[in-house]
């Protein structure tokens, strides 16, 4: 869900997952997803749905894992500079409820939720508490960290909140593969 141009989808494909359906509102991003879903491409066979998440109903009745990151503008630093931190006062700040609705519908074993790290402290933590409550009410144990993509070999500093929700079992975040916190302090 909230696939954008497909970076998270392609990353999960490369990690061994089969992407079966992508939802994206923006037609230009959905066009990129369609190119990546063509014969011989990484997302080959994935159904691309360009539709508002509030109207979206997945065509699949089961998936082992759901991934996505709702729009972050209402929580991001850039959004704050432009409009202040609107958080859940802006409709986009409540799209995590649509994510929870679809998780409830499909009942995957787990999910990954990605967003800007500022969501944790926005509006005195109220949205962060709401997000956690929404997922926990569905029966998921939450594991979360703020991770920097540079610590995993991406050539830019990009801190993101990552939530992994599981129905059963536990999850441990991987050690950084790059930087001062990596085992071999790799550049």
Residue frames as qw, qx, qy, qz and C-alpha x, y, z in Angstrom:
[[0.000, 0.889, 0.458, 0.000, 0.00, 0.00, 0.00],
 [0.068, -0.967, 0.107, 0.221, 1.08, 3.60, -0.67],
 [0.893, 0.066, 0.238, 0.375, 3.62, 2.12, -3.10],
 [0.062, -0.817, 0.266, 0.508, 4.89, 5.38, -4.57],
 [0.512, 0.636, -0.490, -0.307, 7.27, 4.53, -7.40],
 [0.964, 0.015, -0.238, -0.115, 7.95, 1.12, -5.84],
 [0.196, 0.654, -0.645, 0.343, 11.19, 1.44, -3.87],
 [0.522, -0.323, 0.653, -0.443, 9.92, -0.53, -0.88],
 [0.916, 0.229, 0.150, -0.293, 8.27, -3.08, -3.18],
 [0.694, 0.581, -0.414, 0.098, 11.49, -3.64, -5.13],
 [0.063, -0.577, 0.707, -0.404, 13.50, -3.90, -1.91],
 [0.723, -0.137, 0.545, -0.403, 11.15, -6.59, -0.63],
 [0.891, 0.419, -0.091, -0.147, 11.29, -8.39, -3.98],
 [0.445, 0.643, -0.579, 0.230, 15.08, -8.37, -3.80],
 [0.292, -0.426, 0.723, -0.459, 14.83, -9.84, -0.28],
 [0.020, 0.015, -0.997, -0.074, 12.86, -12.80, -1.64],
 [0.382, 0.413, 0.595, -0.574, 9.23, -11.70, -1.39],
 [0.177, 0.355, 0.723, 0.566, 6.74, -11.96, -4.26],
 [0.180, 0.270, 0.192, -0.926, 4.85, -8.71, -4.67],
 [0.212, 0.385, 0.883, 0.164, 1.29, -9.56, -5.68],
 [0.065, 0.827, 0.484, 0.280, -0.50, -6.19, -5.62],
 [0.338, -0.107, -0.159, 0.921, 0.43, -2.52, -5.30],
 [0.018, 0.861, 0.506, 0.041, -1.83, 0.41, -4.53],
 [0.360, -0.204, 0.020, 0.910, -0.83, 3.97, -5.40],
 [0.202, 0.791, 0.433, -0.382, -2.92, 7.13, -5.78],
 [0.047, 0.753, -0.282, -0.593, -0.56, 9.16, -7.99],
 [0.851, 0.491, 0.140, -0.121, -0.92, 8.16, -11.69],
 [0.389, 0.779, -0.488, 0.058, 2.72, 9.01, -12.55],
 [0.298, -0.487, 0.790, -0.223, 3.98, 6.73, -9.79],
 [0.808, 0.146, 0.510, -0.256, 1.53, 3.99, -10.81],
 [0.710, 0.671, -0.180, -0.112, 2.92, 4.27, -14.37],
 [0.105, 0.663, -0.727, 0.148, 6.40, 3.58, -12.97],
 [0.591, -0.180, 0.724, -0.305, 5.03, 0.62, -11.03],
 [0.848, 0.424, 0.199, -0.249, 3.45, -0.72, -14.24],
 [0.508, 0.712, -0.485, -0.005, 6.82, -0.52, -16.01],
 [0.105, -0.495, 0.818, -0.276, 8.39, -2.45, -13.13],
 [0.697, 0.044, 0.612, -0.372, 5.58, -5.03, -13.33],
 [0.684, 0.547, -0.299, -0.378, 6.27, -5.79, -17.02],
 [0.990, 0.096, -0.057, 0.081, 7.64, -9.12, -18.25],
 [0.751, 0.280, -0.253, 0.542, 11.20, -9.64, -17.00],
 [0.014, -0.648, 0.257, -0.717, 11.06, -6.84, -14.43],
 [0.106, 0.167, -0.800, 0.567, 11.28, -7.16, -10.64],
 [0.428, 0.131, 0.520, -0.727, 7.57, -6.69, -9.95],
 [0.346, 0.081, -0.737, -0.575, 6.50, -8.91, -12.85],
 [0.364, -0.323, -0.866, -0.117, 3.01, -10.24, -12.30],
 [0.086, -0.347, -0.564, 0.745, 2.03, -7.73, -9.63],
 [0.062, 0.753, 0.591, 0.284, -1.36, -6.12, -10.07],
 [0.223, -0.027, -0.140, 0.964, -1.05, -2.31, -10.01],
 [0.084, -0.757, -0.645, -0.061, -4.09, -0.45, -8.68],
 [0.178, 0.160, -0.050, 0.970, -4.14, 3.34, -9.09],
 [0.402, -0.645, -0.531, -0.376, -6.87, 4.31, -6.66],
 [0.261, -0.626, 0.321, -0.661, -7.46, 6.34, -3.51],
 [0.229, 0.119, -0.911, 0.321, -6.67, 4.08, -0.54],
 [0.373, 0.073, 0.516, -0.768, -9.99, 5.08, 1.04],
 [0.769, 0.292, -0.055, -0.566, -11.82, 3.37, -1.85],
 [0.393, 0.454, -0.792, -0.109, -9.34, 0.53, -2.33],
 [0.873, -0.215, 0.337, -0.278, -10.28, -3.07, -1.68],
 [0.143, -0.487, 0.821, 0.263, -7.47, -5.56, -2.36],
 [0.761, 0.229, -0.377, -0.475, -8.25, -8.15, -5.00],
 [0.506, 0.171, -0.826, 0.182, -6.47, -10.79, -2.93],
 [0.705, -0.588, -0.202, -0.341, -8.01, -12.40, 0.12],
 [0.838, -0.493, 0.054, 0.229, -4.69, -13.45, 1.64],
 [0.471, 0.721, -0.366, 0.354, -1.13, -12.19, 1.84],
 [0.780, -0.229, -0.417, 0.407, 1.60, -13.29, 4.22],
 [0.422, -0.402, -0.144, 0.800, 2.98, -9.79, 4.69],
 [0.225, 0.892, 0.340, 0.197, 1.84, -6.24, 3.90],
 [0.517, -0.202, -0.017, 0.832, 4.20, -3.32, 3.35],
 [0.165, 0.765, 0.372, 0.499, 3.69, 0.38, 2.95],
 [0.334, -0.274, -0.293, 0.853, 4.19, 3.88, 4.19],
 [0.116, 0.851, 0.513, -0.011, 1.31, 6.37, 4.29],
 [0.324, 0.750, 0.026, 0.576, 2.03, 9.94, 3.15],
 [0.619, -0.341, -0.374, 0.600, 4.36, 11.71, 5.55],
 [0.211, 0.544, 0.103, 0.806, 3.90, 15.38, 4.61],
 [0.450, -0.764, -0.175, -0.428, 1.82, 16.19, 7.69],
 [0.800, -0.577, 0.011, 0.163, 4.62, 14.92, 9.94],
 [0.789, 0.230, 0.030, 0.568, 7.79, 15.68, 7.94],
 [0.383, -0.483, -0.043, 0.786, 10.30, 18.48, 8.49],
 [0.114, 0.116, 0.477, 0.864, 9.54, 19.87, 5.01],
 [0.244, -0.626, -0.658, -0.340, 5.82, 19.80, 5.75],
 [0.431, -0.683, -0.389, 0.443, 6.41, 21.55, 9.06],
 [0.291, -0.259, 0.159, 0.907, 8.40, 24.30, 7.34],
 [0.051, -0.261, -0.577, -0.773, 5.62, 24.78, 4.79],
 [0.474, -0.494, -0.441, -0.581, 2.51, 24.39, 6.96],
 [0.451, -0.465, 0.525, -0.552, 3.44, 23.63, 10.55],
 [0.056, 0.074, -0.995, 0.032, 2.99, 20.11, 11.92],
 [0.606, -0.105, -0.150, -0.774, -0.62, 19.32, 11.06],
 [0.169, -0.151, 0.946, -0.231, -0.30, 15.64, 11.95],
 [0.083, 0.361, 0.928, 0.043, -3.70, 13.99, 12.30],
 [0.214, 0.623, 0.299, -0.690, -5.47, 17.36, 11.92],
 [0.351, 0.472, -0.511, -0.627, -4.81, 16.87, 8.19],
 [0.919, 0.128, 0.076, -0.365, -6.73, 14.01, 6.50],
 [0.688, 0.491, -0.527, 0.082, -3.45, 12.59, 5.15],
 [0.048, -0.486, 0.725, -0.486, -2.25, 12.16, 8.74],
 [0.690, -0.089, 0.508, -0.508, -5.07, 9.67, 9.35],
 [0.729, 0.378, -0.447, -0.354, -4.37, 7.37, 6.41],
 [0.048, 0.310, -0.921, 0.233, -2.75, 4.89, 8.80],
 [0.593, 0.105, 0.556, -0.573, -6.37, 3.96, 9.63],
 [0.781, 0.450, -0.191, -0.388, -6.79, 2.77, 6.02],
 [0.338, 0.472, -0.809, 0.091, -3.61, 0.74, 6.39],
 [0.275, -0.121, 0.824, -0.480, -5.09, -0.84, 9.54],
 [0.736, 0.271, 0.197, -0.588, -8.42, -1.45, 7.75],
 [0.725, 0.459, -0.461, -0.228, -6.72, -3.46, 5.01],
 [0.135, 0.358, -0.878, 0.289, -4.55, -5.36, 7.49],
 [0.505, 0.013, 0.631, -0.589, -7.72, -6.27, 9.37],
 [0.783, 0.380, -0.057, -0.490, -9.33, -7.42, 6.11],
 [0.691, 0.469, -0.547, -0.054, -6.41, -9.60, 4.93],
 [0.802, -0.542, 0.220, -0.121, -5.03, -10.73, 8.32],
 [0.659, 0.543, -0.482, 0.195, -1.39, -11.20, 7.25],
 [0.819, -0.288, -0.340, 0.361, 1.12, -12.84, 9.57],
 [0.462, -0.501, -0.086, 0.727, 2.95, -9.52, 9.62],
 [0.343, 0.883, 0.238, 0.214, 3.41, -6.06, 8.18],
 [0.519, -0.154, -0.036, 0.840, 6.00, -3.33, 7.77],
 [0.044, 0.945, 0.323, 0.031, 4.95, 0.30, 8.23],
 [0.572, 0.013, 0.027, 0.820, 7.40, 3.02, 7.19],
 [0.015, 0.939, 0.286, 0.192, 7.18, 6.75, 7.88],
 [0.258, 0.686, -0.306, 0.607, 9.21, 9.78, 8.94],
 [0.499, -0.121, -0.681, 0.523, 10.75, 9.59, 12.40],
 [0.084, -0.169, 0.215, -0.958, 9.07, 12.87, 13.42],
 [0.590, -0.356, -0.506, -0.520, 5.74, 11.05, 13.65],
 [0.592, -0.244, -0.681, 0.356, 6.80, 9.74, 17.09],
 [0.266, -0.313, -0.406, 0.816, 6.85, 13.22, 18.66],
 [0.087, -0.307, -0.382, -0.867, 4.34, 15.09, 16.50],
 [0.508, -0.511, -0.228, -0.656, 1.45, 16.69, 18.36],
 [0.405, -0.531, 0.573, -0.475, 2.89, 15.66, 21.73],
 [0.074, -0.204, 0.976, -0.006, 2.93, 12.00, 20.64],
 [0.631, 0.230, 0.410, -0.617, -0.85, 11.70, 20.12],
 [0.745, 0.441, -0.311, -0.392, -0.69, 10.32, 16.53],
 [0.288, 0.413, -0.857, 0.108, 2.07, 7.87, 17.53],
 [0.334, -0.031, 0.793, -0.509, -0.13, 6.50, 20.34],
 [0.716, 0.356, 0.159, -0.579, -3.09, 6.22, 17.93],
 [0.590, 0.492, -0.594, -0.238, -1.01, 4.33, 15.36],
 [0.082, 0.270, -0.923, 0.262, 0.27, 1.86, 17.95],
 [0.487, 0.114, 0.626, -0.599, -3.23, 1.35, 19.37],
 [0.718, 0.408, -0.139, -0.547, -4.74, 0.74, 15.92],
 [0.553, 0.398, -0.726, -0.090, -2.25, -2.05, 15.15],
 [0.038, -0.184, 0.879, -0.439, -2.30, -3.59, 18.61],
 [0.620, 0.151, 0.369, -0.676, -6.11, -3.74, 18.55],
 [0.774, 0.381, -0.343, -0.372, -5.74, -5.97, 15.47],
 [0.960, -0.250, 0.129, -0.005, -3.65, -8.43, 17.48],
 [0.720, 0.526, -0.229, 0.389, -0.14, -7.46, 16.36],
 [0.647, -0.610, 0.004, 0.458, 2.95, -7.19, 18.53],
 [0.380, 0.915, -0.044, 0.131, 4.91, -4.13, 17.40],
 [0.727, -0.296, 0.135, 0.605, 8.67, -3.90, 16.99],
 [0.336, 0.913, 0.148, 0.177, 9.93, -0.48, 15.97],
 [0.603, -0.365, 0.101, 0.702, 13.10, 1.50, 15.44],
 [0.294, 0.923, -0.062, -0.239, 14.20, 4.71, 13.84],
 [0.801, -0.045, 0.388, 0.453, 16.71, 3.61, 11.21],
 [0.116, 0.796, -0.277, -0.526, 19.03, 5.62, 8.96],
 [0.881, 0.465, 0.063, -0.057, 19.29, 4.27, 5.42],
 [0.294, 0.794, -0.518, 0.123, 22.99, 5.24, 5.36],
 [0.479, -0.471, 0.706, -0.225, 23.61, 2.57, 8.00],
 [0.791, 0.161, 0.587, -0.063, 22.49, -0.02, 5.42],
 [0.545, -0.024, 0.571, 0.614, 24.53, 1.14, 2.44],
 [0.298, 0.828, 0.436, 0.188, 22.24, 3.80, 0.93],
 [0.505, 0.126, -0.026, 0.853, 24.34, 6.82, -0.08],
 [0.156, -0.564, -0.065, -0.809, 22.24, 9.36, 1.84],
 [0.003, 0.069, 0.744, -0.665, 21.18, 10.02, 5.41],
 [0.499, -0.248, -0.402, -0.726, 17.45, 9.18, 5.53],
 [0.097, -0.038, 0.837, -0.537, 16.02, 8.44, 8.95],
 [0.571, -0.191, -0.465, -0.649, 12.73, 6.58, 8.97],
 [0.569, -0.198, 0.603, -0.523, 10.45, 5.02, 11.54],
 [0.502, 0.118, -0.795, -0.319, 10.07, 1.33, 10.76],
 [0.639, -0.187, 0.510, -0.544, 7.37, -0.69, 12.48],
 [0.393, 0.095, -0.883, -0.241, 7.26, -4.46, 12.04],
 [0.649, -0.180, 0.337, -0.658, 4.02, -5.93, 13.33],
 [0.322, 0.152, -0.925, -0.131, 3.71, -9.69, 13.89],
 [0.773, -0.333, -0.211, -0.497, 0.80, -11.91, 14.92],
 [0.932, -0.354, 0.023, 0.077, 3.24, -14.47, 16.37],
 [0.817, 0.136, -0.057, 0.558, 6.92, -14.67, 17.14],
 [0.312, -0.819, 0.004, 0.481, 9.46, -11.93, 17.59],
 [0.613, 0.715, 0.069, 0.327, 11.57, -9.72, 15.38],
 [0.542, -0.599, 0.109, 0.579, 15.08, -8.36, 15.70],
 [0.393, 0.905, -0.072, -0.149, 16.22, -5.50, 13.50],
 [0.875, 0.247, -0.055, 0.413, 19.39, -6.23, 11.55],
 [0.501, -0.592, 0.070, 0.628, 22.67, -4.71, 12.61],
 [0.319, 0.872, -0.143, -0.344, 23.83, -1.85, 10.40],
 [0.900, 0.225, 0.204, 0.313, 25.93, -3.04, 7.47],
 [0.476, 0.547, -0.009, 0.689, 27.72, 0.30, 7.07],
 [0.173, -0.820, 0.070, -0.541, 29.02, 3.12, 9.26],
 [0.017, 0.533, -0.667, 0.521, 30.43, 3.32, 12.77],
 [0.673, -0.211, 0.477, -0.524, 27.82, 0.99, 14.27],
 [0.891, 0.279, -0.283, -0.218, 28.43, -1.81, 11.75],
 [0.922, -0.333, 0.127, 0.150, 30.49, -4.83, 12.82],
 [0.758, 0.051, 0.175, 0.626, 33.39, -3.95, 10.49],
 [0.113, -0.742, -0.074, 0.656, 32.85, -0.13, 10.52],
 [0.496, 0.302, 0.591, 0.560, 32.47, -0.19, 6.73],
 [0.015, 0.247, -0.081, -0.965, 32.25, 3.18, 4.97]]
